[in-house]
């Protein structure tokens, strides 16, 4: 390349010197760098660039550094802390974005770069790509695992709702709860769209989670709800802060964001996903009328279960009673047997009496027979030898026993206590021992140690009972004939 300066015919100089006709002073590096910076900033004061993010990193100061690239070129970029904190998404490598800002140079490295003031995803496809990338990363951490899911309470007493207090969502939820089972509802008002919405939703969920057990305001169930909208409107519920807050919530959570076709990362993190906020209210509580009907059915079943054994027992008893033989059938053989034995007994007695009469008629006593038996008895008597001891010993024993009985009779004699000052009361029938018997007597005899004393009770004497006349001697009592 030809030089614009005239050829230097002089030898090379050791010290720089001015040339003839040259009035341009040499510039410093800083001067030329500043000149380039002003030129670039004046020419490209506002640009919008579309490219893929690469090398995204955040400094401790809060500034974000990255590079925008396409198939043929790379441009460094920087986003200062204020603008970086207001980004509605988390920039990551590989995202295609549209960055707005101005071009400038960085003299320290002789590089030009873009100072990004605003960054947006380059179309819905890029937004979905970011969503899928975030979902895969959080799923790899286990935030969406089924083992983390909690069972919803059957009948929560307090329900916490994280949503906008002015939208139709809270009215739909309250109306549905009132129709099914009126419950206590605590609303945590938040933004559900726009700048700062994700932070408020995450803070509300963590606020419910931080309430201690037993706190009167702590809900038994949390519903995170929002109406339908575009993917940009629902993006706050795809933010990592919201997803982590829902996943870490110790209280069972229902995500009711959007309509049936809308799906956010909050739906994956929640314990249950509801297609609509109204459906979330239906999941939260049962229908009171249906619950009352179920309880009534259980009550009826319980009564039937209690009465069923009694009914079965009655049926079994009736069946067994029908199979049992009649009382007459059971007693008939025994009655017949008794009649048979009674007849046999009478016949036996008659036969026995007849046999006795025959033997008595056959018996003939002759003097010779009597004399012979008398001689046999006398012989047996003569053969018996009686020793005196055999007679005296039993006599002595009986005498000793008789003396003991005499002593006992003297001790137990009713007159023995009279010597110690007691009195014996004698009535018409003998010794009187109680007051009721004494009250019946007209006169009593008091027997003392040294004599008797007659006393009266003031009652008319009862007529003596006629004594039964004994039968005349020699007249045997009447006896039924044994033989009829």
ABEGO torsion letter per residue (X at the ends): XBBABBBBABBBBABBBBBBGBABBBBBAAAAAAAAAAAAAAABABBBBBBBBBGBBBBAAGBBBBBBBBAABBBBBBBBAAAAAABABBBBBGBBBBBBEBBBBBAAAGBBBBBBABBBBBEAAAAAAAAAAAAAAAAAAGAABAAABBBBBABBABBBBBBBAABAAAAAAAAAAAAABBBBBBBBBBBABEBGAAAAAAAAAAAAAABBBGBAABBABBBBBBBBEBAAAAAAAABAAAAAAAAABABBBBBBBEBAABBBAAAAABABBBABAAAAAAAABBBAAAAAAAAAAAAAAAAAAAAAAAAAAAAAAAAAAAABBBAAAAAAAAAAAAAAAAAAAAAAAAAAAAAAAAAAAABBBBAAAAAAAAAAAAAAAAABBBBAAAAAAAAAAAAAAAAAAAAAAAAABAAAAAAAGBBBBBBAAEBBABAAAAAABABBBBBBAAEBBBBBAGBBBBBBBBBBBBBBBGBBBBBBBAAX
